[in-house]
Amino acid sequence: MPPQKKEVVPQDSSAPMRRMDSETDFSEMENASKKSYRDYRVRKSSLIGMINWSHVIGTFLPHMFIIGIAVLVGQILHQIVIELSSFTPEGDLWTVENLTSVSYVVRDLFVSLFHTLVATDHHALLSTGVKSTFVALVVIAAIVSMDNPVYLLSFATFKAPAEWKVSHEQIIQMMRAQECFTEESIQFMKKLLVRSGTGQSTAWPPGIVQSLHGKKADRTIEGSRKEAETVICDIVEKALKKANVKPKEIDVLVINCSLFSPTPSLCALVVSKFGMRGDVMTYNLSGMGCGASLISVDLARNMLQRRRFGGKALVVSTEIITPNLYHGNERSFLLQNTLFRCGGAAMVLSNKWTDGRRAMYKLLRIVRVQGTNDDAYNCVYETQDESGERGVRLSKEIVKVAGKCMEKNMTTIGPYVLPLTEQIKVVWSMFLRFAVKTTMKTLKSMGQENLAMKLPVIKVFVPDFKRGIDHFCIHAGGRAVIDGIEKNMKLELFHTEPSRMTLLNYGNTSSSSIWYELEYIQDMQKSNPLRKGHRIMQVAFGSGFKCTSGVW
């Protein structure tokens, strides 16, 4: 992922990444000592304890199984040849009649393999070595079938052409060209742009960019389809090429796009354009917001794991901007006009044994937490304003709701990714809080309020996820979102660098932003370089309200 040109955003590549302040900055780490990723190295003995050996061994088991089958066949052939040579003259061993006899004997042996495995008398047809090899293969096959991993073969992100990219000044010029915004709204959007953390060369669709040339924004279905086709076809083609997968090899297709759901669907567009099989399983998800990408990956994983012999899935995450420019003047709606940008990502997944060794990443866990109260449902809400203009309204409760959902999500995923030392601290903290609370109730019931007030207050222990996760892809929903997560999870600047650089170079591309961040970690980041065996956590938020996290 190329950074922005230095002429636009001057930046010394050798200097540490600078914090971008805002009024909604939750972080208080400005004066904290700067740390390197090397500060989080632990002893080798502790590292060994953190390794999930079932995943490590499981990667090699399919290959061991294939080698084992070859060894089993070789052992059987060797046994038959030895027995045949004991009563056949040396010169007549490799005649056509003997080779034919060997083939018949091999066939009969495999047919009666199960019965001969339990034979204990001296008439058993198979040797002890053959039996042992067969039993080992059965065990390996059972372990592999229990693991059923899902691999990421490749992914690709959309890189907009130069004519799609605009600066902050041009964005305001496009807004003025709509002739629907008051001067107060224009100044408010200017203020939002300055504090947004987005750069001076981010992508808008041609239907809106044409406003710079004296035309009104194109809000038609055809204009929206044109944007969708340009973005989706580009990333699908690149992802399939990277994975060396043909369109007809795809068994499952999942596309998520929250605010644009035409008929025929976007899945039908991809199937038609790329000539996929007629029996491909297609799913089109809408209305799930910026957290939909990992939900789509989870759906694809479930569909793949239900296939008896494995398969391949294509997941596409995007958001179409053309029909979703808000034309009103209510402030709670105007944020969408300054933060969201064009973008998309396509991922090729597989759960076939043979793809394990060539895969880029292996999926370890996905956790989704859904808010259930009215605040969660209404904090990101598509509706019409008082003048009838359609848009997405953001509630003031969104920060509070997002914090609660993320807390539940991290609590759920923690036991799967945290080392045992951190989990023990969490349990000990919970025990102390319970003991103090129980003691306080007991003392108050005995009339000892003064003594109860002297009991210590045990703070909630926040585990250090940096001990179990090497890289973080935090949804680039805005500077305040990144700052808040950085503070709450006690992350360092190099942990949030991918999110900040994605926001700077691409803006908020909705559900696909976490893949731009992964691309930055993989190709560009030097402050915390990606190494083999590293764990990557992706965290995203969506309407409803939901928080989704995934670990690779």
Helices and strands as residue ranges (DSSP letters): G 37-40, H 44-50, H 53-85, G 90-92, H 96-111, H 113-117, H 128-147, E 151-157, G 162-164, E 165-166, H 168-177, H 183-196, E 202-203, H 206-209, G 210-213, H 221-243, G 247-249, E 252-256, H 266-274, E 281-285, G 289-291, H 292-305, E 312-319, G 322-324, H 331-339, E 343-350, G 353-355, E 361-362, E 365-370, H 374-378, E 380-384, E 390-394, H 398-417, H 420-445, H 449-453, G 465-467, E 471-474, H 479-488, H 493-506, G 510-512, H 513-523, E 536-542, E 546-551
